[in-house]
Amino acid sequence: IAADPDYARPYANFALITVYQVYSQYLPEESLARAVELAEAAIARDDGEAWGHWALGAAYLKLGSHEQAIAEYERALEINPNDADVLAESAWPFAYVGRADEGIENARRAIRLNPRYPDWYRWALGVAAYDAQRYEEAVTALENRKNPNLKSNLYLAAAYAQLGRGNEAQATVQKILSDNPESSIELWGKAQPYQDKAALNHYIEGLRKAGLPENPPLALPDHPPTSP
């Protein structure tokens, strides 16, 4: 940005990084205002830069402005329908607003377009497949991730549970708790920005069936209590 203040893409990238850091809880929710500002700066410099609209859509999604988010993703795909990253990323918001089948198709198309697609494309496909209640497809996508993370494992555990594969669901939950002991339905169940309450409940139902604890464990004191 310092080298070329009129170049749109760095503003879009900065906005996306900010949104992802909020999702990962490295930054507070208040940082989304900065993400919107950066995305709008990208669009102001070049309305034909698809990533500016992608970044603005991602920020709106986390803010709960679902209609605005979808409009920005659709605008990004209108500008560049062959941008595999935007296609894959759009699988999430489409799923969250009840258009999971479209999300699946976008993720599949992204995989076809990018022969060296990054691992997160499968994550996006798996989430959309879970929300479409296509559990076998969700498991296939999520099992084949090279670098599974906490949130993709949550969907994998839920998909296993919905298929009645209890042992695999429980093993995945144990992996989640081993890596992130504070994980619980209270912490992660409502972290995904679903527009439809039924879709959110479907996700939480899968986590509950898989055996994810309802609440995080109680914090232990740093020192044992002393006798009075």
Number of C-alpha atoms within 10 A of each C-alpha: 11 7 6 8 10 15 16 25 20 20 25 28 19 18 31 25 14 24 29 17 16 19 18 12 10 11 14 13 14 10 15 25 16 15 27 24 15 24 29 21 21 29 21 14 16 15 17 17 19 26 31 34 27 30 32 30 29 30 29 23 25 21 16 13 15 21 13 16 26 21 16 23 26 21 20 26 20 12 16 16 15 14 17 22 20 23 29 26 22 28 29 28 25 23 26 23 18 18 16 24 18 16 29 29 17 26 29 19 16 24 20 12 15 14 8 8 15 14 15 19 23 25 30 27 30 32 32 33 29 25 25 20 17 18 23 16 19 27 22 15 21 29 17 12 18 11 11 16 13 17 16 21 21 26 29 31 32 33 32 24 23 23 15 13 14 17 13 16 28 19 14 23 25 17 15 21 16 11 12 11 12 17 22 21 20 15 13 18 20 13 14 15 18 23 18 12 10 11 17 18 14 16 24 22 16 24 28 18 18 29 20 27 17 16 13 14 11 7 7 7 7 6 6 7 7 5 4 3
